[in-house]
Amino acid sequence: MKTQKEIFQTSEADQWFSRNKKSFETTKDENGIIIQSLKEIEIAPKKVLEIGCANGVRLKNFNKVFGSECF
């Protein structure tokens, strides 16, 4: 029996990436909407927990902009 990961990689992985490519491009920018919104309301998170939301790029940006400890 194939694992969930094997099924995803053989049938859907490339298509998923193609559909979501624009989202990944916009998260590379530390001036994205989430970080800009936090700056506007003057909130600088000390810790950020991301659970299965993305590929870690946003965490890198939180650390770079706010010095947040990221998990």
C-alpha positions as CSV (number, residue, x, y, z in Angstrom):
1,M,0.0,0.0,0.0
2,K,1.3,3.5,-0.9
3,T,1.8,6.1,1.8
4,Q,-0.1,9.4,1.6
5,K,3.1,11.2,0.7
6,E,3.8,8.7,-2.2
7,I,0.2,9.2,-3.5
8,F,0.6,13.0,-3.3
9,Q,3.9,13.0,-5.0
10,T,2.9,10.8,-7.9
11,S,-0.5,12.3,-8.6
12,E,-0.8,15.8,-7.3
13,A,2.5,17.5,-6.2
14,D,3.4,19.3,-9.4
15,Q,-0.2,20.5,-10.0
16,W,-0.5,21.7,-6.4
17,F,2.7,23.7,-6.7
18,S,1.6,25.2,-10.0
19,R,-1.7,26.3,-8.5
20,N,0.0,27.8,-5.4
21,K,3.2,29.2,-7.0
22,K,1.9,32.8,-6.8
23,S,1.3,32.4,-3.1
24,F,4.8,31.3,-2.5
25,E,6.2,34.2,-4.5
26,T,4.3,36.7,-2.4
27,T,5.4,35.1,0.9
28,K,9.1,35.7,0.1
29,D,8.5,39.4,0.7
30,E,8.9,40.5,4.3
31,N,6.5,43.4,3.5
32,G,3.6,40.9,2.9
33,I,0.1,41.7,4.1
34,I,0.4,39.8,7.4
35,I,3.6,41.6,8.4
36,Q,2.4,44.9,7.2
37,S,-0.8,44.6,9.1
38,L,1.1,43.8,12.3
39,K,3.3,46.8,11.8
40,E,0.3,49.1,11.3
41,I,-1.2,48.0,14.6
42,E,2.2,48.1,16.3
43,I,2.3,44.5,17.3
44,A,5.7,42.7,17.2
45,P,5.2,39.0,18.1
46,K,7.8,37.5,20.3
47,K,7.0,33.9,19.4
48,V,5.2,32.5,16.3
49,L,3.9,29.0,15.9
50,E,3.0,27.8,12.4
51,I,1.2,24.5,12.1
52,G,1.0,23.0,8.7
53,C,0.3,26.4,7.1
54,A,3.2,26.9,4.6
55,N,6.8,26.1,3.8
56,G,8.4,28.1,6.5
57,V,9.0,31.3,4.5
58,R,6.6,33.3,6.6
59,L,8.4,32.2,9.7
60,K,11.7,33.4,8.2
61,N,10.1,36.8,7.5
62,F,8.7,37.1,11.1
63,N,12.2,36.4,12.4
64,K,13.8,38.8,10.1
65,V,11.4,41.7,10.6
66,F,10.4,41.3,14.3
67,G,13.2,39.0,15.7
68,S,10.4,36.5,16.6
69,E,11.3,33.1,17.9
70,C,9.6,30.8,15.3
71,F,8.4,27.2,15.6
